[in-house]
Amino acid sequence: MTQRYVVVDLETTGNSPKKGDRIIQFAGVVIENDQIVDEYSTYIHPGQEISLFIEELTGISNETVKNAPDFEDVANNIAQLIDGACFVAHNVLFDLSFLQEELVRCGYEPFYGSTLDTVELAKILKPTSDGYKLHQLAKEENLDHSRPHQADSDAYATALLLLELKKKLMNLPVMTLKQLYRLSYSLQSEVSELIDACIASKLAKAEVHSPELNAYRGLAFKKNEEEGERSDTESDYPLDVSEKMAMLQRAFPAFEARSGQLEMMNMIHHSFETNQDAIIEAGTGIGKSLGYLLPAVYFAKKHKKPVVVSTYTLQLQDQLLQNEVPKLKAILPFSFQAVLLKGRSNYLSLAKFERALREKEDNYETALTKMQILVWLTETETGDKDELNLSSGGQLFWNRLQSDGLTYNGLKQPWQTLDFFERAKKTAVKADIIITNHSFLMSDLLTEDALIPKKGYLILDEAHHLEQAASKQLGRRLNYIAVKTVLNRLGTSDQKQLLYKLNKLLVNNGLADGRNSQELDRKLNDFSYEFEQLFHYLSNQAEKLSRSMGPKRISFKVDDGKWGKAILIGERLVDLLGLIITELSQRLALLLDHESPLGKNSLFYLNDIEVLLGQLQDTRESLHEFFMKPHEENIYWLDYTSAAPQHGVTLTVQPIAGSKWLWDSYFGRQKSVVMTSATLVVKNSFQYFKEQLGLENQSILTASFPSPFRYKELVKVLVPNDLPDINGLSVEEFSEAAANHIIAAAQAAKGRMMVLFTSHEMLRATYHSIKDTGVLDEFTLFAQGISGGSRMRLLRNFQNFEKAILFGTTSLWEGVDIPGEDLSCLVIVRLPFSPPDEPVTAAKCQYFEKQGRNPFAAYSLPEALLRFRQGFGRLIRTPSDKGVLVILDRRIVTAKYGPEFRKAIPAVDWHQASISEMADMIEDWIE
């Protein structure tokens, strides 16, 4: 009998029927034989008011449902529609449980049939999707979804999505489908029934094997297109402007000359040819990426040496490969190869994955992740984890599958030629351009077996982050959750985790040797208890030392008398962990030295234990440094979130001047290093940037190419003249005053506004002040650290709502690209000086004091000026953007350093105005 699917979507007044929320629209779409055969939808009167938020989200108002039937009137139609069908929904648990409550309330039997969740199915069959919201998937698959958040449109789009996903399932080889079927019993909806039907359908006729896929040792994966050798075609670099323009306009007829970009190309070409270093600031709109890629490719081709391009963010890395490299291929008269190279742990180990598939005890997260990887293997050419969209549980499971240098030969050997990391290395050797990130670049430079040439040619984009990246790379972190995860993976002798498996292998190989497992268990339990005590104590101390809400960062010095008990516990933990590591290492050595060869499954578990031993050793070294032997040249601090007391504690250490050491030891040995960014200049000089890297006495080429945008026509800057001085008020008082101006600006700009803060405390206070007034109830407010979700999710949500306001802190001051009308007003609440008691700031100021310099002039002011320029850069992203910058900190006009901030950004019109004048000016300028 043909399976009948009913795809359902509901719109409701809220999330909980138990709290009185009701359905306001129901829609069902019927699918039979892979065809949509019927549709049913109706508005429903909820018997209560529909909130403004729900009205804005769904477009359904009290007026819309005024004459609609009650649920009781349509319950019979709905019950008959879903009877005997497979119930399908996008997040089936929500729709089904809500509908069940309503049906039962009206005296109907609950639904007992099969369910299918299209979110779950999409995660498996579209493992690289950016997100699994219905509108995202509909856009990716080009499906008709004209009215998101209306039940009839959502149900229809979900039905189309189900049909697309079923096609994807049918295109997979039977080998992969059978493995998916075995794993699907760990899922929450009956995906197994759908897979089973697909297998039966495919087995009914001879299977046609895809020419794009290979099968090996039970796995199907995409064939690897062998990269050719580096081609020898080359051409002379076009030094002349007219030559460059002719070439650029051949590929892009509408290309407009940007003199800064063409000069930048020549400067980089000259730097490489003469083996000199260069620092280049390239303003927004210059076309920086093309400005360095073009000369880099010419140089690489001519000298048959790769040029390495490193970025700070993965976002820019992907942008270079997906957008800029194809553009360059269209421009150049010869071919070239550009590859992405990442850290080893980014690549999947096929040897480990093969073993992991044989494990029986799967929980939901590991089963789902294995299914995602099985499908992904039929698509990926790189095996790079960043292609995958994994859950947090999936990320944890990945740690067991990632490539590492510890995998035993017995495991690796069958997969050696297909190994993703080995393939990436081979491809990089033949490439002209290697694209990577600062984090991998620095960790690679620090290893003996480096992949990046030790004496080569480097371009460092987003170079203003170099110091931060270097300090992070040379530092270490001690995190409660990370250590507890390692302990849980190890377990004790009776917990059926890795220690249990290790002991079992010893017994099976006659090597138990009367070893006392109880003694090791006792040490592990003692360590776990003491570790809990340590982090409980640290969180209590942090709570006492900081009264502010939100995340806190507190200087951590073992000799300042505040952490006495922590030192004692830390010492005990170091000793205990030493004994545990010794005992585990001895057991591991017994098995590895044993004359009988071990099977591959045994080697997989031993490999896991070896990786885990490395993590325990790192933990011991961190504990030793934090609590017993801190180094004078390092900064130590504790990050703390009161929402999750001991879970929210992380200890961090990093060097005060790490980038100088890195430059002297590694970067300085390269033949030529070009550093570039949109913000490197402070007070018309590169001195601050050079000092950060310890380059103040080096002879380096420098140039600044300003943005071609006509800012005077695009931006107006307003400073309220009726706000009190920020230094004379408490956080609460200033937040309240600032809230009134933000409300006025938001109403004038009709949303589309971003508000930047320098602290979570002030953000929180201002956000709540605004919420409490109720004046902006018709606007949608998103706040970092309050609304939840990642930075990217906040930005997406902000762009999806018309009347939206985004409140952000440090990470939103830069690297945010919101072109056009989505962002028309930017508010800077406070000049971006770092708080003097912030541990890194305090340590750096102390460092300059010891050198006999003024810390404010040498560090605090230049850092704030750079961040101010980065904040300003969020407002205008294209030549057609227009916007208003509102600065609520009057020090920009009253303090003696105020002119420095005003000169830091391009020439624009500045106005001081009262709150009402400010609102009128915003309205006039934006309209």
Helices and strands as residue ranges (DSSP letters): E 4-12, G 17-19, E 23-32, E 35-43, H 52-58, H 71-82, E 86-89, H 92-105, E 115-117, H 118-125, H 134-140, H 151-170, H 174-183, G 184-186, H 191-203, E 213-216, E 219-222, H 241-251, H 259-273, E 278-282, H 288-303, E 307-311, H 314-319, I 320-324, H 325-331, E 338-340, G 344-346, H 350-358, H 364-376, G 385-387, H 392-401, H 409-412, G 413-418, H 420-430, E 433-437, H 438-445, E 457-460, G 463-465, H 466-474, E 476-479, H 480-490, H 498-508, H 517-545, E 552-555, H 564-592, H 600-627, E 634-640, E 649-655, H 658-665, G 667-669, E 672-677, H 687-692, E 701-705, H 711-714, E 715-720, G 726-728, H 731-749, E 753-756, H 760-773, E 780-783, H 791-800, E 804-808, G 810-812, G 820-822, E 825-828, H 839-850, H 855-855, I 856-860, H 861-872, E 883-887, H 891-894, H 898-904, E 909-913, H 915-926
